[in-house]
Amino acid sequence: MSTIERARLWLKAHPLALDAILAAGVLACMVAGSFVDPRGPDGVTWGVRTPASLSLVLIALCSTALVFRRRAPLTVLALTGGFSLIESVIGDPRAPVAMSAVIALYTVASTTDRPTTWRVGLLTMTVLTGAAMLAGPLPWYAQENLGIFAWTGIGATAGDAVRSRRAFVHAIRERAERAERTREEEARRRVAEERLRIARDLHDVVAHHIALVNVQAGVAAHVMDKRPDQAKEALAHVREASRSALNELRATVGLLRQSGDPEAPTEPAPGLDRLDELVGTFRNAGLHVEVARADHGITLPAAVDLAAFRVIQEALTNVQKHAGTEAKAEVSVVRVGPNIEVTVLDNGSGEDDDPDSGGGHGLLGMRERVTALRGTLTTGPRYGGGFRVHAILPVRTRTAATGDPGEPA
């Protein structure tokens, strides 16, 4: 960033300093103008004169008032207008005190509305010009009197133009931001509608074929011993229905894939049988992990087995990323009644032990995965330091709890 840009940003952040610099510049111009005498004995000639003490005092007062022009524009205009009125009546030769009133009138016009600008501008022009023409030492048609009229009009007009441009730019920017927000909301709404439509189609496809499979499987189990031919026919229907369900499921889910997505994996989904392999990868990466299991001999549904594995994987990943280089983790998998409980603890030796502090979605993904199985997930800091992830997953999933699929319909 250049020096000029830094100075501009600093002045924008400190408007009072900017007004003080402006007041100093106006003071210099008015003082320099008070030493110039445009009227000589032979007509319009330029010369040097000594300004009156009262004129210098009025110049100083007007410059001081301009420092506060943003905070109280009407008050500053009244003060500078009053001082300019005094100089217009008694000043001979006249000092350019009215320059401060022009700046103050510009400020009022640029910060208020148009009706106020018209009323205040006309009042200032009338009072200053009328006083200079009627009560001043110069003839009413003098150029100095006409100059007061012209410069006050220019100040009011320029301020009104600046205010109108600011309002126009603000309206355009607000309209663009509103259009951008509307476009983003419309895109999100369309995505949500499309996801809902695909979910409905997927439900209709899977529900129809799975219901057919359930019925045919029940028939096959019922007539297996007495009528094996009919059982074979029912199993053939089961095979055909399952194939159709897989084909339609693949076609529907394929709509959600992007062109660069990898192909669907052919290996089975991981489960707790691969927990030692998972822990080994983290140990090789330098993370000290201890495992305690009390679930041996338990066969878990595929969805529960996968969810437990993913919870441990994500929790250990968060420990490695957020808990520091000296972190230690403890993993426990226990069967408690109808549930399987997965717990991952760490000692929180790192400075950033909150997994969500980096803006990730790990905890959210775990919670959605566990909630989908009607389980519960509890996460939070541990007393004394560290973090705790505790998931309770029901062993009997929603599908397994609907009844024995072998019963006839």
TORLUM-690588 format. One record per residue (C-alpha): residue in one letter; x, y, z. Coordinates in steps of 0.5 Angstrom, whole numbers, plus 500, padded with zeros to 3 digits. Example, Ala and Ser with C-alpha at 12.3 -4.5 7.8 and 13.67 -1.06 7.14 Angstrom:
BEGIN
A525491516;S527498514;
This chain:
BEGIN
M500500500;S503507498;T504513503;I498517499;E493511500;R495510507;A494517509;R488517505;L485512509;W488515516;L484521514;K478518512;A478514519;H480521523;P475526520;L476531525;A484532523;L481533516;D477538518;A483541521;I487541515;L482544511;A481550516;A488551516;G488552509;V482556509;L486561514;A492561510;C488563504;M484568508;V490571511;A493572504;G487575501;S487580507;F493583505;V491584497;D488591495;P484590489;R482597488;G488603487;P487610486;D487609478;G482604478;V482596478;T490595480;W493590485;G497592491;V499590498;R495593504;T495592512;P489588514;A485591520;S486587527;L478586527;S479583520;L484578523;V480576529;L474575525;I478570520;A481566526;L474565529;C471563522;S477558521;T476555528;A469554527;L470550520;V474545524;F467543527;R463543520;R461536520;R459535527;A454542527;P454544520;L448549521;T451552527;V458553524;L454556518;A451561523;L457563526;T461564519;G455567516;G455572522;F462574522;S462575514;L456579515;I460584520;E466584515;S461586510;V459592513;I465595517;G471592513;D474597508;P477595505;R474588506;A477582508;P475575504;V472572511;A466570507;M470564504;S469561511;A461562510;V462559503;I465552506;A460552511;L454553506;Y457547502;T458543508;V450544510;A448542503;S452536502;T450533509;T442535509;D436534504;R435539498;P429543501;T434545507;T439547502;W434551498;R432555504;V439556508;G442557501;L437563499;L437566506;T445566506;M445569499;T440574501;V443576508;L450577506;T449580499;G444585501;A448587507;A454588503;M450592498;L446596502;A450597509;G457596506;P462602504;L462600497;P457601492;W452596491;Y454594484;A461593486;Q464586484;E466584491;N458584492;L457580486;G462576488;I459574495;F452573491;A456568486;W460564491;T455563496;G450560490;I456556488;G457553495;A450551495;T450548488;A456544489;G454541496;D447539493;A451536487;V455532492;R450530496;S446527490;R452523487;R453520494;A446518494;F446515487;V452511488;H449508495;A443506492;I447503486;R451499491;E445497495;R441495489;A447491487;E448488494;R440486494;A441483487;E447479489;R443476496;T437475492;R441471487;E444467492;E438465496;E435463489;A440459488;R440456495;R432455494;R433451487;V438447490;A434445496;E428444491;E432439487;R435435493;L428434496;R426432489;I431427488;A430425495;R423423494;D425419487;L430415491;H425414497;D419412492;V424407488;V427404494;A421403498;H417400492;H423395491;I424393498;A417392500;L417387494;V423384496;N420383503;V414380501;Q417375496;A422373502;G417372507;V413368502;A420364500;A421363508;H414360509;V413355503;M421353503;D419346506;K413344503;R413347496;P420348494;D419350487;Q414356489;A420358494;K425358488;E420362484;A419367490;L427368491;A428369483;H423375484;V427377490;R433377486;E430381480;A427386485;S433387488;R437388481;S432393479;A432397486;L440397485;N440400478;E435405479;L438407485;R445408481;A441412476;T438416481;V444417485;G449418479;L445425478;L448428484;R455426482;Q460431479;S464430472;G470430476;D468425482;P472419483;E468412481;A464409487;P468404491;T468397490;E471394497;P466394503;A465400508;P470400513;G468398520;L470397527;D474390525;R479395522;L480399528;D487397529;E489399522;L486406523;V489407530;G496404527;T496410522;F495415527;R501412531;N505412525;A504419525;G506421532;L500421536;H500416542;V493413542;E490408547;V485403545;A480399550;R474395547;A469391551;D465389544;H468383542;G463378539;I458383537;T456383530;L453390529;P449392523;A453395517;A450402518;V452402526;D459399524;L461404519;A458410524;A462408529;F468407525;R467414522;V466418529;I473415531;Q476417525;E474424525;A475425533;L482422532;T483427526;N481433530;V486431536;Q492430531;K490437528;H488441534;A491438540;G498439539;T504435538;E504432545;A497430545;K495423547;A488420546;E484414549;V479410545;S474406548;V468402545;V463399550;R457395549;V452398554;G445394554;P442395547;N447401545;I454401543;E458407546;V464410543;T468415547;V475419544;L478423549;D485427549;N489431554;G488438550;S496440550;G495444544;E493452544;D487450540;D484445542;D477446539;P475442533;D471447531;S475453532;G478452525;G471453521;G471446519;H465441519;G468435523;L463435529;L457437524;G458431520;M459426526;R453429529;E449428523;R451421522;V450419529;T443422529;A441419522;L441412526;R437415532;G443416536;T446421540;L453425540;T456429546;T462433545;G465439549;P471440553;R474436559;Y475438566;G482440567;G483441559;G482436553;F476435549;R471429549;V467426544;H462421546;A457417541;I451412543;L449408537;P443403538;V445396536;R438395533;T437400527;R431403524;T431397519;A432391523;A427394528;T421393524;G420386525;D423379522;P423379514;G422372514;E415373516;P410372511;A406378509;
